[in-house]
Amino acid sequence: MARLRIAIAGFGLMGREHARLIRRHPDTELVGVADPAPDAAAAVAAFDVPHFADYREMMDATKPDGVVVALPNHLHLEAGLEVVKRKIPLFMEKPVTATIAEGLKLVEAAEATGVPMMVGHHRRHASDIRQARQIIESGRLGRILAVNGLWLTKKPLDYFDTAWRREPGGGPLLINLIHDIDVLRYLCGDIESVQAVSNNSARGFAVEDTAAVILKFESGALGSFLLSDAVPSPYVWDMAAKQALYLAHQPGDCYVIGGERGTLAVPTLHVWTHENDGDWRHPLQRTHLGGLQHDCYLAQVDDLVSVIRSGTKPVVDGMDGLRTLATVAAVAKAAEGGAAVTVAEMLTPEADS
């Protein structure tokens, strides 16, 4: 079977990673890259594929089977609509769009034309996350009551040489928490409402560096999440799960999911229960339920191949990605005002105003 022809719009950090993954995967080939940046042509030349300044020209010239959009967030809507207009399957890097209103417009366009659209929340493709979901769905933990998450790491100062990372929208809520929120939604179900506080005391930039979040799931479970991009720690999924593209592996856990019968730690996949399904009067026992690990980024390409060839539903489709974005937007709004914010109220075109 011929390899699928994939083109990329945007050749920054993630665009180049997608190019490497497409080249590594046995079922895909890179056929073109579009990026108008002055240094893009030289970077694309290393992959020996055509370079275009305009992604429209690229799509019309290469006639790809699928397009990866890895442009800056504010360009996601425009580029996504151009891909959908050409009826080409679309892979959109997270977040699905810069705003909720834009996301609703793009999702509606994709659904109206029948164009498959997947969103780049790579952690759902990881073996530990998938196994965790299987453990939860098996009933081994009982009804989920309490959820806790951590994302604590220290970004280097030169990371903030890029101006937009010092401004609202460039902090760990939208860049990092969005992945954890997506994982918690995948494992424990949709989130109904959130409360949050944040500050910028570590660096004094206009954007947050630390935040604490309270989550209320639609199931009735309650959760908390603490994050900071100014704290050295191993409590970050990419490091703990050995899935980081650039960071050293440090085994540990960053999610704890508690049910009436037991508690699951992720990504180690240790389950804690009392003997004989008892209570604190009975000794605790730990069972390791982890299996083989695979590269979540290559597994994400597997999903793209399946979507294009077989028409399967994406692991994360446009509406799913939009709901994750709306949940993070609710966190940001709650941190500004102090009151609880529902996700439903954010899923409207007026939510961004």
Sequence and secondary structure as in RCSB ss.txt:
>XXXX:A:sequence
MARLRIAIAGFGLMGREHARLIRRHPDTELVGVADPAPDAAAAVAAFDVPHFADYREMMDATKPDGVVVALPNHL
HLEAGLEVVKRKIPLFMEKPVTATIAEGLKLVEAAEATGVPMMVGHHRRHASDIRQARQIIESGRLGRILAVNGL
WLTKKPLDYFDTAWRREPGGGPLLINLIHDIDVLRYLCGDIESVQAVSNNSARGFAVEDTAAVILKFESGALGSF
LLSDAVPSPYVWDMAAKQALYLAHQPGDCYVIGGERGTLAVPTLHVWTHENDGDWRHPLQRTHLGGLQHDCYLAQ
VDDLVSVIRSGTKPVVDGMDGLRTLATVAAVAKAAEGGAAVTVAEMLTPEADS
>XXXX:A:secstr
   EEEEEE  SHHHHHHHHHHHHSTTEEEEEEE  STTHHHHHHTTTS EES HHHHHHHH  SEEEE S GGG
HHHHHHHHHHTT  EEEESSS SSHHHHHHHHHHHHHHT  EEEE GGGGSHHHHHHHHHHHTTTT SEEEEEEE
EE B  GGGGGSGGGGSTTSSHIIIIIHHHHHHHHHHH  EEEEEEEEE TTT  SS SEEEEEEEETTS EEEE
EEESBS  S SHHHHTT  SSS       EEEEESS EEEETTTEEEEEGGG  TTS EEEEE       HHHHH
HHHHHHHHHH    SSBHHHHHHHHHHHHHHHHHHHH S EEHHHHSSGGGG 
